[in-house]
Amino acid sequence: MKNSSLGIIASAAALVLAACGGESEPAATHDSASGATPGEMASEASEATSMPAADDVSTVDGTTLADFTGDPAAGAKIFMQCRSCHVVEPGVNRVGPSLAGIVGHAAGAIDGYNYTPANSGSGITWTPEKLFQYLENPRRVIPGTKMAFAGLRNGQDRADVIAYLQAPGE
């Protein structure tokens, strides 16, 4: 029983570390040049083929931000899962950059945060529509990003988070 419980705890810890961009597998299973695991390399390769242009805001599920009315209060609750890596206080970078004032900002350009070349070279400006697309599947929009978050598949959840990020004082 103890070994089973320890295995579950170790698996949960690995998932939390992966979600925050931390190491969850031994270094020997990573590509020495990029640091990616074989599964991540295959996933990034397939996502790169479907990578949208910087000005393309199409989503995999076919929805658009205009299909939803965002609720900042609901977005604050959904954003709780993002708080392990991101905050909305200006100038406070954690595992991920501060998201204060992100709407209208160029991708990969928050002062004091060390971005991947994929992110800083993406040419993206974070419009609400581009954020809606990105939050659906971050690695589809910016293959090679170090953000390990799989995305928010529910369009209403994405609209709510964007409304929260745009709310005064957030």
N, C-alpha and C positions, 0 to 999 in steps of 0.2 A: 504494500500500500504506500509506504514512504517513497519508494522509487517512482511509482506512478504519479504521486503528487508532485515530486520534484521535477519530473519530466513536464508536467503541465505548467508549473511555474516557470521553468526554463523556456518553454515554448511561448508563453505569454510575454516574458521579458524580451525575447527575440522579436516578437511582433511589435512591441512598443518601441524598441530601438530602431527597427526598420521604418516605422511610421515617422520617426523623428530624424531619419537620415543617418542613424548610427549603424555600426557594424553588427550584423546578426549572424554572420557565417564566418568560419575561419578564413584567414587571408589566402590560404592555398586554393580556395575555390573561386577567387577573384581573378579577373583579367589583369595582369600586371601593369598594363599601360593605362587602362581606364578605371580600374578598381571595381568593375562590374562583375557580377556573378554570371555564369553561362546563361541562366534563365533570363536575367536582366538584359544581357546582350541580345538574345533572340527576340525578347519583347520589344526592345528599343528599335531593333532592325525592322520589325513588322510595323511598328508605330511610325517610324520615319517615312515609310512609303505612303502613309495616309496623313502626314503632317500638313495642316492647312497653312496657307500663306498668312503673313502678318496681318493683312487686312481682311481675311476671310473669317467670318464668325459662325460658319455652319457647325452644327453639332451632330454627334453620332445619332442621337435619338430624334433629330429633326425638329426639335423645339427651338424657340427663340425667346429671348428675355421678354419681348413684347407679349408673349403668351401668358405671362404671369404678373401678378401685382405683389411686389416684395413687401414683407413685413419686418421692419427692423428689430422688433422685440423677439420674433421667432428666429430671426437671423442671429441674434445674440446668443440664443440657446444652442443653435447649430454650431456657431463659432467656437463653443467650448471645446469641441474636438480638435480645433486648430491651435488652441492656446498652449499646447505642449511645445509648439515650435514658433508660433507667431503671437505678437501683441499688437494693439492698435495705438500704443503710446509712441509719439514721435521720437526718433533717435534711439529706440530700444530694440536692438537686434538680439535674437536668441539663436537657436538652431536655424531658424528662418529669419528673414528680414522683417522689420516693423511694417505693418500694413496701413499705418496712418497715412491718409491722403493718397492711397494707392491709385484711385481712379484718376485718370488723366496723366499718370506718371509713366515714363518709359520703363519697360522691363529691364531688370538687371542694373538699375541705376540708383538704388537707395544707398546713401552715404554710409560707409563703415561696414558694409556687408560684402563678403567675398563670394561672388556669384560664379557659376560655371560659365565657360565661354558660350555654351549653348544658350543660356539665358541672356547674358549681356549682349550677345550678338544676334538675338532673335529679331530685332527691328519692331517689336511689338510695343504699342502704347496701350495701357490698360484702360480701355473703355469699358463701360458696364457690359456691353455685348461680348467683348473679348474675354472678360473675366467669366462670364456665363459659360462660354465655350471651354475655357481653361479649367474651370472647376469641375466640369464633367469628367475630364480625363487629362490631367496635367502633362503626362508623358506623351500624349498624342500631339498636343499643341507645341510643347518644347521638348522633343526627344533629347536626352542627355541632361535634363535638369536633375539636380540632386534631391528635389522634393520627392519623397517616397510615398506621399499620400496618393491613394488610388483614385480619388475623386468623389464627387457627389452625383450620383446617377439621377436623383430626383430633381427635376427642373425647378419645382417650387422651393426646395431647399437652397438651390443655387441662387435663385432670385432673392430669397430672404437674407442670405449672407451678404449679397451685394448691397441690399438696402441697408443692412447694418453697417457695412463699411462706409457707406455714403452718408449715414446719419450724422447730424451735427454733434460734435463732441466725441465722435468715434474715431 
